[in-house]
Amino acid sequence: MILRCSLACLLVLYLLPATYGGRTTIRQTRHVDVTDQRTLLDSAGMRPMFHFLRTWMFNIVGRTGQRTSGSFLQRRIPPEVPFPCNVTLGRSAKVPTSVHKLRPGDINVIAAMGDSLTAATGAAASGFIDLYQENRGLAWSIGGQWDWRNVTTLPNILKVFNPKLVGYSLGDAYPFHRDSQFNMAEIGAVSYDIPYMARAMVQRIRRDPRVDWKRDWKLVTIAIGGNDICSFVCTMRFPEELPAKHRLRLQRTLRYLRDSMPRTFVNLVSVPSVAKVVMLQRKPFACESLHHGECSCWIGKLYNQSEASRDRWARIQDEYIRVEKEVAESREFRGLDEFAVVYQPWSLNVTMKMNGKDIDYSLLSYDCFHMSQKGNAFAGTALWNNMLEPVGKKTPNWRPLLKNFKCPTKESPYLITYDNSGHS
């Protein structure tokens, strides 16, 4: 399933769309489209070739995530600056039995599902070939390389409250490498892949000897959709059906996690607006060229792109996002002791106008499509803030590091769910 696009990317062009599919079946929709199908690249016999090519490329590029200088890096937080929160408020004296009484430090296991944004593709890139490296240790929702002072990701923030946290990616890795840990993201992944990802993730976590399966609280972040909107929606015969299909896939995934993995809190995060990235004015030539492959539904001539077609894809993305919020808020995932899903909207109004610049390219990777390490830090902090912000008052964008950094308080020490926030 997921191997298909990854292999195509290596053989053709980084993240160039390929015929894509999955191992699960969606029967509730009327039409079968390109993302609902399997091809020869899904066969088990392709796996050894896939691993060989990926390992070869990994060794060619090298471990770029270990770089300590470059405009793509966040500014290190000095040692004299204390951690912004009172850590004693962030962990329960006794392991809670309700997800609605869950504090940040109560989380023992962290995992993530998604595409190249969750894989932190090219986060430390300074040239084209570096885009083949997945700097997973720097990933906003699941990277745990170094510490919060120079890699301010969600896991590195959580590690301050609970140093025994497990599951975060340790460094540069592809999904079949051990250092990937519980980061299930695949480059080129689409919505259709997340039910399979969920099963693989549950299996990986359950087999890990560090995890107390029934007792440990687990945090999962799901972020998918960039490839659906950028590279596949324009190849669909009935593109307006994409949001409805996404609804079914999300429901299937969340129901499986609810029924299969005890003590789980799920963050559901939408992909940032495609237009705000690929339609930037005065882009560097390298970015303009790469966007033809990375977002071919919007850029170039391959699919007769026009203002009208881009407006159409934007409307579909808006509906796609609306579906995610509705699924997260649905009654079937409410009122449960050991499971909660919360829609986290930090990505909705992300802007590149930051740090006194009209377009701060230091937040983006070499291709102006993926996030740099600095961008991943901004995103990780934004997600952390969302998790502590009341429903209806969550910040829909990112901000400079440590600006308005949220903390557990005596009045509100818990991660926010729809039930403990009084959201009806």
C-alpha positions as CSV (number, residue, x, y, z in Angstrom):
1,M,0.0,0.0,0.0
2,I,2.1,2.9,1.3
3,L,5.2,1.5,-0.3
4,R,3.9,2.5,-3.7
5,C,4.4,6.2,-3.6
6,S,7.6,5.9,-1.7
7,L,9.1,3.7,-4.4
8,A,7.8,5.9,-7.2
9,C,9.3,8.9,-5.5
10,L,12.7,7.3,-5.6
11,L,12.5,6.2,-9.2
12,V,11.0,9.3,-10.7
13,L,11.0,12.6,-8.7
14,Y,10.7,13.3,-5.1
15,L,7.1,13.0,-4.1
16,L,6.0,12.9,-7.8
17,P,2.4,11.5,-7.7
18,A,2.1,7.8,-8.6
19,T,-0.9,5.6,-8.8
20,Y,-1.7,4.9,-5.2
21,G,-3.8,2.7,-3.1
22,G,-4.4,0.7,0.1
23,R,-5.1,-2.6,1.7
24,T,-8.4,-1.6,3.2
25,T,-11.7,-1.2,1.2
26,I,-14.2,1.5,1.4
27,R,-17.6,0.2,0.2
28,Q,-19.9,2.9,1.3
29,T,-19.0,5.3,-1.5
30,R,-20.5,5.0,-5.0
31,H,-17.3,5.5,-7.0
32,V,-13.9,3.9,-7.1
33,D,-11.1,6.4,-7.8
34,V,-7.3,6.4,-8.2
35,T,-6.6,6.5,-4.4
36,D,-8.9,3.5,-3.8
37,Q,-7.0,1.1,-5.9
38,R,-4.0,-1.3,-5.6
39,T,-1.3,-1.8,-8.1
40,L,1.7,-4.1,-8.6
41,L,3.8,-1.8,-6.3
42,D,1.5,-3.0,-3.4
43,S,2.6,-6.6,-3.8
44,A,4.8,-8.3,-1.1
45,G,7.5,-9.0,-3.7
46,M,8.2,-5.2,-4.0
47,R,9.2,-4.9,-0.4
48,P,12.8,-6.0,-0.7
49,M,13.4,-3.7,-3.6
50,F,11.8,-0.9,-1.8
51,H,14.0,-1.4,1.3
52,F,17.1,-1.7,-0.9
53,L,16.4,1.5,-2.8
54,R,15.5,3.4,0.3
55,T,18.5,2.2,2.3
56,W,20.8,3.1,-0.7
57,M,19.3,6.7,-0.8
58,F,19.6,7.0,3.0
59,N,23.3,6.2,2.8
60,I,23.9,8.6,-0.1
61,V,22.3,11.6,1.6
62,G,23.7,10.9,5.1
63,R,22.3,12.1,8.5
64,T,21.5,15.7,7.7
65,G,19.5,16.0,10.9
66,Q,22.7,16.2,13.0
67,R,23.6,19.6,11.5
68,T,24.1,22.4,14.1
69,S,24.2,25.4,11.9
70,G,22.0,26.8,9.1
71,S,19.1,29.2,8.6
72,F,16.7,26.2,8.8
73,L,17.4,25.8,12.6
74,Q,15.5,27.4,15.4
75,R,17.5,29.7,17.6
76,R,18.6,27.7,20.7
77,I,16.9,28.8,23.9
78,P,19.7,29.8,26.3
79,P,20.3,27.7,29.5
80,E,19.6,30.7,31.7
81,V,16.0,30.8,30.4
82,P,13.9,28.4,32.5
83,F,11.3,26.1,31.2
84,P,8.1,28.2,31.0
85,C,5.8,25.9,33.1
86,N,5.6,24.7,36.7
87,V,6.5,21.1,36.0
88,T,4.9,19.9,39.3
89,L,1.4,20.7,38.0
90,G,2.0,18.7,34.9
91,R,1.9,15.1,36.3
92,S,-0.7,13.4,38.5
93,A,0.3,11.9,41.8
94,K,-1.6,8.7,40.8
95,V,-2.1,7.4,37.3
96,P,-5.6,8.7,36.2
97,T,-8.3,6.3,35.1
98,S,-10.1,8.9,33.0
99,V,-8.8,10.6,29.8
100,H,-10.6,13.7,31.0
101,K,-8.2,13.9,34.0
102,L,-5.1,13.4,32.0
103,R,-2.1,15.8,32.6
104,P,0.8,16.1,30.1
105,G,3.2,14.2,32.3
106,D,0.8,11.3,32.6
107,I,1.5,10.4,28.9
108,N,4.0,7.5,28.7
109,V,3.7,6.7,25.0
110,I,3.7,9.0,22.0
111,A,2.9,8.0,18.4
112,A,2.0,9.7,15.1
113,M,0.4,8.9,11.7
114,G,0.7,11.0,8.6
115,D,2.7,11.8,5.5
116,S,6.0,13.6,4.7
117,L,5.1,16.5,7.1
118,T,5.0,14.1,10.0
119,A,8.2,12.4,8.7
120,A,9.9,15.8,8.8
121,T,11.1,15.4,5.2
122,G,13.9,17.8,4.4
123,A,13.7,19.6,7.8
124,A,17.5,20.1,7.8
125,A,17.8,20.4,4.0
126,S,20.3,22.8,2.5
127,G,20.1,21.4,-1.1
128,F,18.0,19.2,-3.3
129,I,19.4,15.9,-2.4
130,D,18.8,16.5,1.3
131,L,15.1,16.4,0.5
132,Y,15.4,12.6,0.3
133,Q,16.2,12.5,4.0
134,E,13.5,12.1,6.6
135,N,14.6,14.0,9.7
136,R,12.1,12.3,12.0
137,G,13.9,13.3,15.2
138,L,13.0,16.9,14.4
139,A,9.3,16.2,13.5
140,W,6.9,18.6,15.2
141,S,4.5,16.0,16.6
142,I,6.8,13.0,17.2
143,G,10.4,14.0,17.0
144,G,12.5,13.7,20.2
145,Q,16.0,14.5,19.1
146,W,18.1,16.5,21.6
147,D,15.8,18.6,23.9
148,W,13.3,21.4,24.1
149,R,15.9,24.1,24.0
150,N,17.0,23.4,20.4
151,V,14.3,21.2,19.1
152,T,11.0,22.4,20.6
153,T,8.8,19.6,19.4
154,L,5.8,18.2,21.3
155,P,7.7,15.1,22.6
156,N,10.6,17.3,23.8
157,I,8.1,19.5,25.7
158,L,6.4,16.4,27.2
159,K,9.8,14.9,28.2
160,V,10.2,17.8,30.6
161,F,7.1,16.6,32.5
162,N,7.8,12.9,32.0
163,P,11.4,11.9,31.1
164,K,10.3,8.3,30.7
165,L,8.2,9.1,27.6
166,V,8.8,6.5,24.8
167,G,7.9,6.3,21.2
168,Y,9.3,9.5,19.8
169,S,11.6,9.3,16.8
170,L,15.3,9.4,17.7
171,G,16.9,10.9,14.6
172,D,17.0,10.5,10.8
173,A,15.2,7.4,9.8
174,Y,12.9,5.8,7.2
175,P,9.8,4.1,8.5
176,F,11.4,0.6,8.6
177,H,14.4,1.9,10.7
178,R,14.4,1.4,14.5
179,D,14.9,5.1,15.2
180,S,11.6,5.9,13.6
181,Q,10.0,4.3,16.7
182,F,6.2,4.9,16.8
183,N,6.2,7.4,13.9
184,M,4.2,5.6,11.3
185,A,4.3,8.4,8.7
186,E,5.0,7.6,5.0
187,I,6.0,10.1,2.3
188,G,3.2,10.2,-0.2
189,A,0.6,8.8,2.1
190,V,-3.0,9.8,1.6
191,S,-6.2,9.5,3.6
192,Y,-6.9,6.0,2.3
193,D,-3.8,4.8,4.1
194,I,-4.6,5.7,7.7
195,P,-6.7,2.6,8.7
196,Y,-3.7,0.5,7.7
197,M,-1.3,2.8,9.5
198,A,-3.4,2.5,12.6
199,R,-3.3,-1.3,12.6
200,A,0.5,-1.3,12.0
201,M,0.9,1.3,14.8
202,V,-1.1,-0.7,17.3
203,Q,0.9,-3.8,16.5
204,R,4.2,-2.0,16.9
205,I,3.3,-0.4,20.2
206,R,1.8,-3.5,21.7
207,R,4.9,-5.5,20.9
208,D,7.3,-3.0,22.5
209,P,8.5,-4.3,25.9
210,R,8.8,-0.7,27.2
211,V,5.0,-0.3,27.0
212,D,2.6,-1.4,29.7
213,W,-0.3,-1.9,27.2
214,K,-3.2,-1.6,29.5
215,R,-1.9,0.9,32.1
216,D,0.2,3.4,30.0
217,W,-1.5,6.5,28.6
218,K,-0.9,7.0,24.9
219,L,-0.9,10.1,22.7
220,V,-1.5,9.8,19.0
221,T,-1.4,12.7,16.5
222,I,-3.0,12.2,13.1
223,A,-2.2,14.7,10.3
224,I,-3.1,13.7,6.7
225,G,-4.4,15.2,3.5
226,G,-1.6,17.2,1.8
227,N,-1.1,14.6,-0.9
228,D,-4.8,14.2,-1.4
229,I,-5.3,17.9,-2.1
230,C,-1.9,18.5,-3.8
231,S,-1.4,15.5,-6.0
232,F,-4.5,13.3,-6.3
233,V,-7.7,15.3,-6.2
234,C,-7.2,16.4,-9.8
235,T,-6.7,12.8,-10.9
236,M,-10.1,11.7,-9.4
237,R,-13.1,11.2,-11.6
238,F,-15.3,12.5,-8.9
239,P,-13.1,14.8,-6.8
240,E,-16.0,16.2,-4.8
241,E,-16.4,12.8,-3.2
242,L,-13.0,13.1,-1.5
243,P,-14.3,14.6,1.8
244,A,-17.0,12.0,2.2
245,K,-14.4,9.3,1.6
246,H,-12.1,10.9,4.1
247,R,-14.9,10.9,6.6
248,L,-15.3,7.1,6.3
249,R,-11.6,6.5,6.6
250,L,-11.3,8.7,9.7
251,Q,-14.2,7.0,11.3
252,R,-12.8,3.6,10.6
253,T,-9.4,4.6,12.0
254,L,-10.7,6.2,15.2
255,R,-13.2,3.4,15.9
256,Y,-10.3,0.9,15.6
257,L,-8.1,2.9,17.9
258,R,-11.0,3.3,20.4
259,D,-11.7,-0.4,20.4
260,S,-8.1,-1.7,20.1
261,M,-5.8,0.5,22.2
262,P,-6.6,1.3,25.8
263,R,-6.0,4.7,27.4
264,T,-5.5,6.8,24.2
265,F,-5.8,10.5,23.5
266,V,-5.9,11.5,19.8
267,N,-4.9,14.8,18.3
268,L,-6.5,15.3,14.8
269,V,-4.7,18.1,12.9
270,S,-5.6,19.4,9.5
271,V,-3.1,19.9,6.8
272,P,-2.2,23.6,6.4
273,S,-3.8,25.5,3.5
274,V,-2.1,24.3,0.3
275,A,-2.6,27.7,-1.4
276,K,-0.7,29.5,1.4
277,V,2.4,27.6,0.6
278,V,2.4,26.7,-3.1
279,M,0.9,30.0,-4.3
280,L,3.6,32.1,-2.6
281,Q,4.7,35.0,-4.8
282,R,8.4,35.4,-5.8
283,K,9.3,31.9,-4.9
284,P,13.0,30.8,-5.4
285,F,13.4,29.0,-8.7
286,A,14.1,25.7,-7.0
287,C,10.8,25.9,-5.1
288,E,8.8,26.8,-8.2
289,S,10.3,23.8,-10.1
290,L,9.8,21.3,-7.2
291,H,6.2,22.4,-6.7
292,H,5.4,21.1,-10.2
293,G,6.0,17.6,-8.8
294,E,5.0,18.0,-5.2
295,C,1.7,19.8,-5.9
296,S,0.9,19.1,-9.5
297,C,-2.9,19.7,-9.1
298,W,-2.1,23.4,-8.4
299,I,1.2,24.2,-10.1
300,G,2.3,23.6,-13.8
301,K,0.4,22.4,-16.9
302,L,0.1,18.7,-16.4
303,Y,-3.6,18.9,-15.3
304,N,-4.6,22.1,-17.1
305,Q,-4.4,24.1,-13.9
306,S,-6.3,27.4,-13.8
307,E,-7.7,29.8,-11.3
308,A,-11.0,28.0,-11.6
309,S,-9.5,24.6,-10.9
310,R,-7.5,25.9,-7.9
311,D,-10.7,27.4,-6.5
312,R,-12.3,24.0,-6.9
313,W,-9.6,22.2,-5.0
314,A,-9.6,24.9,-2.3
315,R,-13.4,24.3,-1.8
316,I,-12.8,20.6,-1.5
317,Q,-10.0,21.2,1.0
318,D,-12.3,23.4,3.1
319,E,-14.9,20.6,3.1
320,Y,-12.2,18.1,3.9
321,I,-11.2,20.2,6.9
322,R,-14.9,20.6,8.0
323,V,-15.3,16.8,7.9
324,E,-12.3,16.3,10.2
325,K,-13.8,18.7,12.8
326,E,-17.2,17.0,12.6
327,V,-15.7,13.5,13.0
328,A,-13.6,14.6,16.0
329,E,-16.6,16.2,17.7
330,S,-19.1,13.3,16.9
331,R,-21.0,11.8,19.8
332,E,-19.6,8.3,19.3
333,F,-16.2,9.4,20.6
334,R,-17.6,11.3,23.6
335,G,-18.2,10.3,27.2
336,L,-15.6,7.6,27.2
337,D,-13.2,7.0,30.1
338,E,-10.2,5.7,28.1
339,F,-10.5,7.3,24.7
340,A,-10.8,10.9,23.4
341,V,-10.2,12.6,20.1
342,V,-9.8,16.4,19.8
343,Y,-9.6,18.5,16.7
344,Q,-6.6,20.8,17.0
345,P,-6.8,23.8,14.6
346,W,-3.4,25.4,14.9
347,S,-2.7,24.8,11.2
348,L,-5.9,26.5,9.8
349,N,-4.5,30.1,9.5
350,V,-0.7,29.4,9.3
351,T,1.1,32.4,7.9
352,M,4.5,32.8,6.4
353,K,4.6,36.4,7.6
354,M,6.7,36.0,10.7
355,N,9.8,37.4,12.4
356,G,9.4,40.8,10.8
357,K,9.4,39.3,7.2
358,D,6.6,39.2,4.7
359,I,7.7,35.7,3.8
360,D,9.9,34.0,6.3
361,Y,11.4,31.2,4.2
362,S,13.5,30.0,7.2
363,L,10.3,28.3,8.4
364,L,10.2,26.2,5.2
365,S,12.6,23.5,3.8
366,Y,14.7,23.9,0.7
367,D,11.6,23.1,-1.4
368,C,9.3,25.7,0.2
369,F,6.8,23.0,0.8
370,H,7.8,21.0,3.8
371,M,8.8,22.6,7.1
372,S,12.3,23.4,8.2
373,Q,13.5,22.4,11.6
374,K,12.5,25.9,12.8
375,G,9.1,25.4,11.2
376,N,8.7,22.1,12.9
377,A,9.5,23.7,16.3
378,F,6.8,26.4,15.6
379,A,4.3,23.7,14.7
380,G,5.2,21.5,17.7
381,T,4.7,24.5,20.1
382,A,1.4,25.4,18.4
383,L,0.1,21.8,18.9
384,W,1.2,21.9,22.5
385,N,-0.7,25.1,23.0
386,N,-3.8,23.7,21.3
387,M,-3.8,20.7,23.7
388,L,-4.2,23.1,26.7
389,E,-6.5,25.6,25.1
390,P,-10.3,25.5,25.7
391,V,-12.5,24.2,22.9
392,G,-13.7,27.3,20.9
393,K,-10.7,29.3,22.0
394,K,-7.9,27.4,20.4
395,T,-5.3,29.4,18.5
396,P,-5.6,28.6,14.7
397,N,-2.0,29.5,13.8
398,W,1.6,29.2,15.0
399,R,3.6,31.9,16.8
400,P,7.3,32.5,17.6
401,L,8.7,30.1,20.1
402,L,7.7,30.6,23.8
403,K,5.4,33.5,22.8
404,N,2.2,32.9,24.7
405,F,3.4,29.4,25.7
406,K,0.6,27.5,27.4
407,C,1.1,25.7,30.7
408,P,-1.0,23.5,33.0
409,T,-2.5,25.5,35.9
410,K,-4.1,24.7,39.2
411,E,-7.4,25.8,37.8
412,S,-6.9,23.9,34.5
413,P,-4.3,21.2,34.8
414,Y,-5.7,18.7,32.3
415,L,-5.3,18.2,28.5
416,I,-8.5,19.6,27.1
417,T,-11.2,17.2,25.8
418,Y,-14.7,18.0,24.6
419,D,-16.1,16.5,27.8
420,N,-13.9,18.3,30.4
421,S,-14.2,21.6,28.6
422,G,-18.0,21.7,28.8
423,H,-18.3,21.6,25.0
424,S,-21.7,20.3,23.9
